[in-house]
Structures are given as C-alpha cells and as structure tokens.
Amino acid sequence: MDNREDLKSMLPFLPLLPCSSKLFWPSQVVKSLETLSKGPLYSEVDSGELLFNAISHIRDSLAVPSLQPLAPFTHAGHALFFDELISRAEAAKWFGEVVPALAKLLLRLPSLLESHYQNADNLFNGVKTGLRLLGSQEAGIVFLGKELVAALLTCALFCLFPASDRGSKRLPTINFDHLFENLCESYSKKQENKIKCIMHYFERICSSMPEGFVSFEKKVLPLEQLPLCVSYPEADFWSKSVVSLCPFEVRSIVPAS
C-alpha cells in the first residue's frame, strides 16, 4: 500500500499510523481499546464522565501531532446526556453492550482500511473507488463498506480524527465534541433528539452490522462553450432549475474473498 496515492492523501486526516505497508494503532491505544472492549466490570466505564475520561486517555495516546483539544464543555455534554437525559436502563445497555462493541470495532479499523485499499481498484470495472481526498475540479467516486463506515463514524464519536489540517482543505468538522458541547451550552430538545438518533445508529450496528457498500460521488459541471472550465451558477439558478437529476443507480457488489 506504500505507493497508493489515495491512501497518502488521507493519512494526514486519519488517526492511524503507517508502517511497512500496514496501518496500526499505537500500542497504548490498543491497550485502552481492549480494556473498553471487556465491558464496564473491567474498564469501570459506566457513566458519561468516565466515558469522556476514557476517550481523553485514548486521544492522549495517539501519536498525532495535529490533534486539536476537545471543545471546552464536551465533558459536561457527555455527563448530561449519558447520566441525566437517557434512562438508567438505556445507559446500562450503552455502557454494557454498545461501548465494548465499538471498542472492538475500532480495533478492527486498521484491517478494515487495509482491506478497503487492497480491493478498491477491483470493485467496479477497474474504476478507482478508494477513499481519497479529491482536489478542486477533480471528479471521482468512493465505495466504502458499511462496516468501515461504522468504524470511521466511531472514530468521530471518540473524537480521534486529527482536525487542525482540515480547514486548509476546506473539510467540515468531523469529530463529535461540538455536538456534545452544544447540548450543554445551549440545550434544546432538538439537539438532544439529534444525539439520540446518532446513538441509536451505533446501537443498531452493534447488534447487527450491516453488509454491503455505500458510495459517494463528486461530479464536475463543465461550461458547454468552455469544456476546460467549470461553471459556478448562482443560488438562484439552482432554486429555479427544472432540469432533471441524473439517473440514480443501485448496484449489489460482492466483496472479494
């Protein structure tokens, strides 16, 4: 994988380390995730405050220089949501079943990404489908296994993605720290329900991991008279347009064994 340009474009934005064509977590991160994976009787993580502490410990163990500090009131948001806003039965299920399963999923992230890049050029008629950073004016498509998507979203939940370089590439916020901080700083029922919806997703994938792929495609619209340029219509153009969208296709792809 050393020569893959798609992977190289993503390495600054991933929490993993590359070595000898492999991706891996630092050893202390592996130890922390293994502890979490054994459940609250072993990890002692059974509250929002203790979950925040565990996440902070994992973040401190990452060998990532561009990891930004968490939003100031993230810890308060975790405590509010997990210790006050959800029922004790829901909290017991979250810490007893979901958190350990998410820790196991994060332990599989290196192998999931390695498998993704190994198969990325063979999924669909030789089209490049690897996870990569597309440049300005560059079209492309990415196919991601649903388990890999779940693992990447778990990284966002645990706030493990490096964030300091994202602004220079115009990448949106990805870690969930502001999501929880906003719950505490400016509480609203809408914000609470948004987090509950996201937590339900993690509960679902932990009880039954979905199979198959999702795809993300970026298209470029050239000017008809200047095919080498790209048009930038005003917002009014889109709001009043009656042009039909492009065809929507759903394909079933069997991953290579």
Order of alpha helices (4+ residues) and beta strands (2+ residues): alpha-beta-beta-alpha-alpha-alpha-alpha-alpha-alpha-beta-alpha-alpha-alpha-beta-alpha
